[in-house]
Amino acid sequence: MERLRSSEKRGKVLNLGRNEPRILVANRDLVLPGQPLAVGPIRPGDYVYVDKRGVLRSTKVGLADIREGEIRVVPLAGSYIPREGDLVVGTVSKMAGNTIFVNINSAYPGVIIPPRGLRGRTRAKYNLSPGDLVLAKIKAFDGVSAPLLSIEGEGLGKLVGGRVYMINPTRVPRVIGKRQSMLMLLKSKLGPEIVVGQNGVIWYNPKSLKHALLMEQVLAKIERESHVSGLSDRVLKLIESSGIIDPRGSEAGEV
């Protein structure tokens, strides 16, 4: 990093002609706003900008995430900003004519507008009431108007029963894990009915109260220790030490 500063003082741009980028931080390093992250041919991801000299810098306090030719920053705190294609778990807040308003844990309330001409079971999917939980996809969002939600598609729509746990939206990638590794671990040990919204709202349908309490402990641990490596192993140890699940994943005695 000192070499980067000295070269910047001389007015030079480093490594822009090279085929390989120069990474100035390690994966999962804590970074600060304005901190140099990399130079050269690497894509800037979320919360990363390229300055006039071609240096990629952070815009947030967070953790560096380097993968597949891209470097981004995972903020340590922040609110959910809708993005097209995101899956979100929301609560119906009110109905106004043909419009269904949904609280999606954001400064922007989501809206569902049933298509015209629906009948039968397809129309029944939109028979929602205030307080209902729904799994929806962000269909459109321009950064100004309320995001348009869709509940068309397999698995989308009203969520019946279950419980809800909320985490900081910036911790969602850790709950899901690389290639969904953490999510698959939770489903294999605590039950398959777990839905993780990109907005930080998690819905799950536990087998028992003990499973529900264990799930809350696990999610709290993931949120609290999201910046520490080896998290999957510690989560597995917590689950197995609970006495509810044995190391092979089956029930440990009567619940």
For each residue, the residues with C-beta under 8 A, 3 or more apart:
1: 4 5 24 36
2: 5 6
3: 6 7
4: 1 7 8 14 24 36 39 55
5: 1 2 8 9
6: 2 3 9 10
7: 3 4 10 12 14
8: 4 5 11 12 53 55
9: 5 6
10: 6 7
11: 8
12: 7 8
13: 16 39 53 54 55
14: 4 7 22 39 40 54 55
15: 18 20 21 22 39 40
16: 13 39 40 54
17:
18: 15 21 22 40 41
19: 41
20: 15 40 41
21: 15 18 38 39 40 41 42
22: 14 15 18 38 39 40
23: 26 37 38 42 66 71
24: 1 4 36 37 38 39
25: 29 31 35 37 38 64 66
26: 23 29 64
27: 64 65 66 67
28: 63 64 65 227 229
29: 25 26 63 64
30: 61 62 63 227
31: 25 35 37 58 61 62 63 64 73
32: 35 58 61
33: 58 59 60 61
34: 57 58
35: 25 31 32 57 58
36: 1 4 24 39 55 56 57
37: 23 24 25 31 48 55 56 57 58 64 71 73
38: 21 22 23 24 25 42 55 56 71
39: 4 13 14 15 16 21 22 24 36 54 55 56
40: 14 15 16 18 20 21 22 54
41: 18 19 20 21
42: 21 23 38 56 69 70 71
43: 69 70 71
44: 48 49 50 56 70 71 72
45: 48 65 70 71 72 73
46: 72 73 74
47: 58 59 60 62 72 73 74 75
48: 37 44 45 56 57 58 59 71 72 73
49: 44 56 57 59
50: 44 54 55 56 57
51: 54 55 57
52:
53: 8 13
54: 13 14 16 39 40 50 51
55: 4 8 13 14 36 37 38 39 50 51
56: 36 37 38 39 42 44 48 49 50 71
57: 34 35 36 37 48 49 50 51
58: 31 32 33 34 35 37 47 48 61 62 64 73
59: 33 47 48 49 73
60: 33 47 73 75 76 78
61: 30 31 32 33 58 75 76 77
62: 30 31 47 58 73 74 75 76 170
63: 28 29 30 31 73 74 76 227
64: 25 26 27 28 29 31 37 58 71 72 73
65: 27 28 45 71 72 73 74 173
66: 23 25 27 70 71
67: 27 70
68:
69: 42 43
70: 42 43 44 45 66 67
71: 23 37 38 42 43 44 45 48 56 64 65 66
72: 44 45 46 47 48 64 65
73: 31 37 45 46 47 48 58 59 60 62 63 64 65
74: 46 47 62 63 65 170 173
75: 47 60 61 62 78 170
76: 60 61 62 63 170 227
77: 61 168 170
78: 60 75 168 169 170
79: 105 106 107 169
80: 88 104 105 106 169 198 199 200
81: 106
82: 86 88 104 106 108 110 138 141 147 199
83: 86 138 141 198
84: 138 139 140 141
85: 137 138
86: 82 83 137 138 197 198 199
87: 135 136 137 195 197 198
88: 80 82 104 105 110 135 136 137 138 149 197 198 199 201
89: 104 133 134 135 159 164 195 197 199 201 202 203
90: 102 103 104 105 110 133 134 136 149 197 199 201
91: 102 103 131 132 133 134
92: 95 100 101 102 103 128 129 130 131 132 133 134
93: 101 102 103 109 130
94: 101 130
95: 92 99 100 101 128 129 130
96: 99 101
97:
98: 113 114
99: 95 96 111 112 113
100: 92 95 111 112 113 114 126 128
101: 92 93 94 95 96 109 110 111 146
102: 90 91 92 93 109 110 111 112 134 136 149
103: 90 91 92 93 109 110
104: 80 82 88 89 90 108 109 110 136 147 149 197 199 201
105: 79 80 88 90 166 169 197 199 200 201
106: 79 80 81 82 109 110 147 199
107: 79
108: 82 104 141 146 147
109: 93 101 102 103 104 106 146
110: 82 88 90 101 102 103 104 106 136 138 146 147 148 149
111: 99 100 101 102 146 147 148 149
112: 99 100 102 126 128 134 136 148 149 150 151
113: 98 99 100 148
114: 98 100 118 123 126
115: 118
116:
117:
118: 114 115 122 123 126
119: 122 123
120: 123 124
121: 124 125
122: 118 119 125
123: 114 118 119 120 126 127
124: 120 121 127
125: 121 122 151 157 158
126: 100 112 114 118 123 151
127: 123 124
128: 92 95 100 112 132 134 158
129: 92 95 132
130: 92 93 94 95
131: 91 92
132: 91 92 128 129 158
133: 89 90 91 92 158 159 162 164 203
134: 89 90 91 92 102 112 128 149 151 156 157 158 159
135: 87 88 89 151 155 156 157 159 195 197 203
136: 87 88 90 102 104 110 112 149 150 151 156
137: 85 86 87 88 149 150 151 153 156
138: 82 83 84 85 86 88 110 141 147 148 149
139: 84 147 148 149 150
140: 84 147 148
141: 82 83 84 108 138 145 147 148
142: 145
143:
144:
145: 141 142
146: 101 108 109 110 111
147: 82 104 106 108 110 111 138 139 140 141
148: 110 111 112 113 138 139 140 141
149: 88 90 102 104 110 111 112 134 136 137 138 139
150: 112 136 137 139 153 156
151: 112 125 126 134 135 136 137 156 157 158
152: 156
153: 137 150 156
154:
155: 135
156: 134 135 136 137 150 151 152 153
157: 125 134 135 151
158: 125 128 132 133 134 151
159: 89 133 134 135 162 195 203
160:
161: 205
162: 133 159 193 203 204 205 206
163: 203 204 205 206 212 215
164: 89 133 201 202 203
165: 201 202 204 215 216 219
166: 105 200 201 202
167: 171 172 175 200 202 219 222 223
168: 77 78 171 200 223
169: 78 79 80 105 172 198 199 200
170: 62 74 75 76 77 78 173
171: 167 168 174 175 200 222 223 226
172: 167 169 175 176 196 197 198 200
173: 65 74 170 176 177
174: 171 177 182 222 223 226 231
175: 167 171 172 182 183 186 196 202 219 222
176: 172 173 180 182 183 196
177: 173 174 180 181 182 183 184 185 232
178: 181
179:
180: 176 177 183 184
181: 177 178 184 185 232
182: 174 175 176 177 185 186 222 231 232 235
183: 175 176 177 180 186 187 194 196
184: 177 180 181 187 188
185: 177 181 182 188 189 232 235 236
186: 175 182 183 189 190 194 215 218 235
187: 183 184 190 191 192 194
188: 184 185 249
189: 185 186 236 239 245 249
190: 186 187 194 204 206 211 214 215 218 239 245
191: 187 194 204 205 206 207 211
192: 187
193: 162 204 205
194: 183 186 187 190 191 202 203 204
195: 87 89 135 159 202 203 204
196: 172 175 176 183 202
197: 86 87 88 89 90 104 105 135 172 200 201 202 203
198: 80 83 86 87 88 169 172
199: 80 82 86 88 89 90 104 105 106 169
200: 80 105 166 167 168 169 171 172 197
201: 88 89 90 104 105 164 165 166 197
202: 89 164 165 166 167 175 194 195 196 197 219
203: 89 133 135 159 162 163 164 194 195 197
204: 162 163 165 190 191 193 194 195 212 215
205: 161 162 163 191 193
206: 162 163 190 191 209 211 212 215
207: 191 211 255
208: 211 212 255
209: 206 212 213
210: 213 214 242 244 255
211: 190 191 206 207 208 214 215 244 255
212: 163 204 206 208 209 215 216
213: 209 210 216 217
214: 190 210 211 217 218 239 242 244
215: 163 165 186 190 204 206 211 212 218 219
216: 165 212 213 219 220
217: 213 214 220 221 238 242
218: 186 190 214 215 221 222 235 238 239
219: 165 167 175 202 215 216 222 223
220: 216 217 223 224
221: 217 218 224 225 234 235 238
222: 167 171 174 175 182 218 219 225 226 231 235
223: 167 168 171 174 219 220 226
224: 220 221
225: 221 222 228 231 234
226: 171 174 222 223 231
227: 28 30 63 76
228: 225 231
229: 28
230: 233 234
231: 174 182 222 225 226 228 234 235
232: 177 181 182 185 235 236
233: 230 236 237
234: 221 225 230 231 237 238
235: 182 185 186 218 221 222 231 232 238 239
236: 185 189 232 233 239 240
237: 233 234 240 241
238: 217 218 221 234 235 241 242
239: 189 190 214 218 235 236 242 244 245
240: 236 237 245 246 247
241: 237 238
242: 210 214 217 238 239 245
243: 252 253
244: 210 211 214 239 251 252 255
245: 189 190 239 240 242 249 250 251 252
246: 240 249 250 251 252
247: 240
248:
249: 188 189 245 246
250: 245 246
251: 244 245 246 255
252: 243 244 245 246
253: 243
254:
255: 207 208 210 211 244 251
